[in-house]
Structure formats: structure tokens, C-alpha cells
Amino acid sequence: MKNARKHALDIFRASLAAADPDQALMRAVKFDGRFLTAGRRYDLTRFDRVQVIGAGKAGRAMAQALERLLGRRIHGGCVNVPDGGAVPLRRVTMHASSHPVPDERGEAGARRILQIAEQAGPRDLLLCVISGGASALMPLPFPPLTLVEKQEITRHLLSSGATIHEMNVVRKHLSAIKGGQLAKSAWPATLIAFILSDVPGDDLATIGSGPTVADPSAQEDALSILKHYKIAFPAEALHETPKPDDPALARVKNIIIGSNRLALDAAARKAKELGYRTLMLSSFMEGETREVAKVHAAVAKEVISNGRPLRRPACILSGGETTVTLRGKGKGGRNQEFVLAAALALEGCGEHVIFSGGTDGIDGPTDAAGAYVDSSTLVRARAMGLDPRQYLHNNDSYHFFEKLEALIKTGHTGTNVMDVRMILLP
Amino acid sequence: MKNARKHALDIFRASLAAADPDQALMRAVKFDGRFLTAGRRYDLTRFDRVQVIGAGKAGRAMAQALERLLGRRIHGGCVNVPDGGAVPLRRVTMHASSHPVPDERGEAGARRILQIAEQAGPRDLLLCVISGGASALMPLPFPPLTLVEKQEITRHLLSSGATIHEMNVVRKHLSAIKGGQLAKSAWPATLIAFILSDVPGDDLATIGSGPTVADPSAQEDALSILKHYKIAFPAEALHETPKPDDPALARVKNIIIGSNRLALDAAARKAKELGYRTLMLSSFMEGETREVAKVHAAVAKEVISNGRPLRRPACILSGGETTVTLRGKGKGGRNQEFVLAAALALEGCGEHVIFSGGTDGIDGPTDAAGAYVDSSTLVRARAMGLDPRQYLHNNDSYHFFEKLEALIKTGHTGTNVMDVRMILLP
């Protein structure tokens, strides 16, 4: 059992390593002094200038990795990063911006980034780094729309019950940089975008609102959404975005270097290496956390009772991100609540380890990435007079696991590819 | 797609056939004129009398199957069945009782059944049929406890927040027939119990409160639960139940002839036969229906996007029984609500069929067993001006699917092994 607890940590660490911006970039890109290999081979002697642009919470780590890899071959650039992450690098400017609510600083940085792209010529190589938060960190409303007006439109859409997809369609057609427009501006330069995905399914057009990716949605889609929800907007601001057949996107290459899916792949490989049969349920997991936990427990019970869908030693994995409807007044996060609810559902079902952690290292408003338990944890809790159901009822998983020393603390990991959940049945 | 819709029905039909009391009994028991084969071989020439006893909603169908199989070899017996199911058979008395709230008729029948068991000698064979509802249909409080008092205790326990497990422990130790006591009374007769399981995990001691199964719980467990919840009871009524090593249970054989697990096995076999790769998630599925639906949809999305945990054509199966927290004023059932919620979660994700049905044929307070949709159903609904989210919000899945002619109507099937859910990805 001690082993299984250690295994859970090892498996989580493997997924964190896969999601680490630096390690992920280093795996995705090779440089031998002349050729840069990233999906394709690029002969760097063909380029006069190499610049790094982009935005996102992992922006600094990704730019730093590129600086380490390419050294003096990088001439400069600008990346929008959150406050606190804007520690200077040697060549690429780190531009501090606001997140999650965009501000003028982000807009100024976005303008600078777009300018770099526009000024790049056929002998320029742009390396673009995109990660979680890029959309808010790199705002650039299409004139005459202002940032304040754009935020107002977003708020109206939200309160009108628009879906996240509808919001994204509108945003792209009112922005000067999203929906492939950054990449189109870069023509005739070559652009390679390195993308750390924080969205389920890794849809390139969705991550950071796809500044380097052709937009599948049309201007009239945005118009009909705005009309449907009766939202006022300056007509001149609404415009078309580049489509997949746009020749100005011919020199663009988008590469996903990290994602929940890849983190789960790494977790599954590690689990196999440790001797577990693995079932990766889904990287699209969503829903109310405690109910999602019951379903995971149900799959574990089937393994325990009937040896299917796989036999022990088994590792059931899932990713994605669940939600918590707060009803109590406690402290916790979706990962900690998942573990508590699953532990209750599996109580008395024999040997198991339940683990859930956020790859960003921060689960809800807590200093823990998540929590983990084994089949002795609830026994210990009850012996200490703790009522697990009461803690769950009060959304107070943090204080429950704190008392049991079952919290996982990694600190900020500098990445975010959503969550990793697992149930080990040794 | 039309094929996939038909496949879903075929797969459900296969699971219903596996759960059908008559067919299930016929598969479990063979008779060649001398030897009755049921888990073991019984030489019927060794017995002077064969009687059928038991209780449950499928009691009549099971007794009838035994009559058909053994004909004149059956001398009589008594089975407690619900009102309406008490259509007479040739040899075995059908005794009408109340369900789900037990009444004096049930008690009278239980007394008769226990008497048959007590009067049986070493040359008697008792065939006992147990199915869903047996516990309520065959009540027999241990004197001096009365039926009214016993129901009062059950109500108190319920309102005190006792778990279903605690309720069962108390019930057995205050009953004269549950927790293996019927089987013990039958000694030295031979007893074969045919059991149609309606509980997750098919725990023999739980199904119908296990009248023919040794009780793993002790008298002191029941006492401490009653004390913990401060429930008053006549001390003389509390007594010990037979334990697994009780020699009076040596001639007892319990056979599960039907269960959710076996129904899912049949469904999986049929799905394979139709060319699908199958993933049976769990027969223990539980939780809030619309959230459970999201998790099923998440697994389907992983199959669609990444070809795992299995590749198309894929059939994702699950069983068990979910719950619905009613918030709206519509009409529906857990199976119909599952299909509606899963359809919304999979909208726009390409070709699929979603199916959910209750094996009893009655989903919630409706005349449908469940519903099924394919990827065109929501398109059709929206074209008709129906808002699926609004119907889900109002717990009104029945009226939604009624308009779309997507309800599954089987009528009462005469069995109940919980639900069968599936997502087909052709």
C-alpha cells in the first residue's frame, strides 16, 4: 500500500514533467547549429532574424527554453506574461500584463507583438509561444472598438447565457490579433507556434483564441450571435478573420508541445512501467466533481468485483477539469473534493489509492495541488473523530486532508494542462 | 446511422433476454427426467416432495418456469408476489402481498412459506425464487415485534440518517425469515435458491435481505446501530441469525440467474457480434444522472478524438442505477434524462447513438423504458423549435423525446436488473 501511494506520486510527477513548458519545448524542438527541427526542418542560415513572440502564463519558461536552445540566434521579441512572471530574459522582452481581466498594458504588448509580426519579412523566423491565459494577456480590440467596450460586450454575452463557443466566435471577429490574425500579419515571414494547451480536445483554434490558427468561424456567425443576444457594437469593428485556405498562412506551423492528453500519456506510460494495467477514461472529463467521483469509483468497483474492464493491478486515469458547486463554507478545490468524494464511494471496498492533482499546482483557492488517500485514510479520519461526509458537505476538503497530512503540495508548477486523476488498485 | 439505432435496440433486447426471469431460469436449470442440474446435479428420485417457495416481483414468472420444467414433479408451494401479479398457477400458490410498503397479507404469506420450510424433511427439495421486492413482499417480524412496530423502526432509522447497510443489519436481526433464517428453517431439507439480483454487486446477503444466505452481520451490530440512533425496540425480538459456518445451511445452494452484470455481459456479447469494440465501464454506476451523462460523453469524446480507450466502431456500456434530483416540473425518468444530458454533451461531436433503458420497462413515472437518440436528433429538435436545455432544466425529458418519437416502449418486462446505458460510435 505504501508502494501504491508512492506510485501515485510517481505517476503524477511523470505527468507534470510532460506538461513542464521547458521540458516540453526541449522535447518538441531540436537544434544542431544549422537546422531547427520542429515538426519540420528549418535551415536557420535562410533567416536573417529569429524573434520570439506570444503570450501566456508559461510564456517566460517557454521563451527561456528557446533562448537556451538557440542562444545568440535569437535577436529579440516580446512575450506578454502575467504580473510576477515578467522576470527579464537575455533577449526576449517579458511584457507584464493583466490576467484574467485584460488591461491597457496587455493591449500595448499585443500591439508591439503584432508590429513585430507585421514588420517581419521573408527572411524572418518568428517563434510564437502560446499557453493558458494568452487570450486575456494579449488583447487587441479592432478599431474603433476599445478595450472597455470589448469587455462590456463579453460581460453582456456572459449574462445573456451565450456559450463559450459563441463568445469565442464574437471575440475573434472583434479582435485585431485573435483567430489567425497574428499569423496572417507575419506573412511573408515563417512562423512556428509552440502551444501548451489548456483546453479539452486541444482545438488549436480555441487555445488562446488561436492567434496563429485559421478561424473556422465566419464574420456572419459573429454577427448573428451579436444580433441574437441583442448586443450593441460598432459595426466597423466587426471584420473577417483568415480562413484555412488563406495563402498568408502557408508559412505557419502550429505544434502542440504539451496538453492534458500528453500529460495523461506520460502518466499511463509511468503506470505501465510500475506494473499497472491502465485504463485512460478521458481527457475531456467535466461535470460536478462529487458526481464525477462516484462514476470513477463505480469503474473501480467493477475492477474490484469482476476484474473488468481490466484486471488488477489496475490504474484508472482521467484528465480534463471538473467543477464544484459551492454549497458549504469550507476551503478546498475540485481535486481535493474529488478525492474526498471518491474515498467515501470506495470506503470498505478494499485496497486502493485515490489521487487527484491540478497540473498548475494550485487547486482552487488553496496552496495544494490536490490530495491523495489510500484505503486506510478514512479509517484514520474516523479514529480521529473526523466525519468525512460533513467535510464534503461543507466543501471543506482542504481542512480534512490537512489534518490527515494527505495534501499534495508542489507549489506553482509554471504550467497548466488541467487535472490528472487516478485510482490505483494494486 | 440507421443501423446504429437498430443496433442499440438489438443490444438492449439482448440484455432484456438475459434478465428475463423465465429465460434466465431456463438457462440456469436443466432437467432430464431424473437429474436436476442447477450449479450441482440433484437426483430427483432421492426426494419425495418438491415445493416452490419465495417472493419477489418476478416470483410468478420464475415459479411458472419451474412448473413448466418439472411438471408433476412439483407438489406445491407458496410464493409472495405483488398485487396484480398473483394470477394463479397450476401447482404453486401465488400469494398477493403489498409492495413497497409491507402489509398483513405479506406477513401471512411469509408465515406460510416459513411453515413449508420448517415442515420439510430430508427427502424434501425446496426451490426458492427470490427477486426484486422480496424483502417487502415477505415480511415476518420476530415476536413480540409487530409489523407496525417494525415499520416504525425502519422509519426512525431512515429519518436518523442510517445507511442502507445499517437498515439491513437491523432488519435481519428483527425478522424471523431474513438473513438466512428461511434456509436454516428448511434443514434437513435440500434448498436451491434461484436469485434475480436487483442490487449493485449482487451481494447475496443483500438481495431480498438474503432469506437463504448466511448473514455476515452479528446481533451486536444490530444492537449498536439501534443504540447509536436511539431507537426503542422490544429486546426479546432481537436475536442472532445463521452464520456462514452454520451446519443447518449445508444443504443450501444459492444461484444468481440474472443480474445487471449478466445483462451487461449479454449486451456486450451482442455488441461484439454486431462488430463493435466494447468497453463495459461499470455495473455499479450511480450518481446524479446529468453529471453521470457528462462523464459517459467525456469517454465518448476521447474515443472520437483520440481513438482511446478503444477505437471505433465502439460501444461504451454501463449499468447500475443513477438518481435524479427533481428541480423542474416536467415528466421523465433517469434513463430519459441520461440520454438528453448526454446528447447535449455530445452535440456536434459527429456520428453517435445514445441509449438508456430500465430493464423493468418503466423509467420513472412514465410508460417508457427509456429513450435513444442519434446525432441528428438534436438537429431535428432545434428545427422543430424545441430547446433541449430547457427540457433538461425542467426534468421534462419524456415530453421532449415524445415529440421526437425517440422513446423506447417495452411495457412491463416482468424483471428488474437496473439499467442498461450505451453510447455507440459507429
Interface residues (C-beta under 8 A of the other chain):
Chain A: P200 G201 R261 L279 M280 L281 S282 S283 F284 M285 E286 G287 E288 E291 V292 K294 V295 A297 A298 V299 K301 E302 S305 N306 R308 P309 S318 G320 A345
Chain B: P200 G201 R261 L279 M280 L281 S282 S283 F284 M285 E286 G287 E288 E291 V292 K294 V295 A297 A298 V299 K301 E302 S305 N306 R308 P309 S318 G320 A345
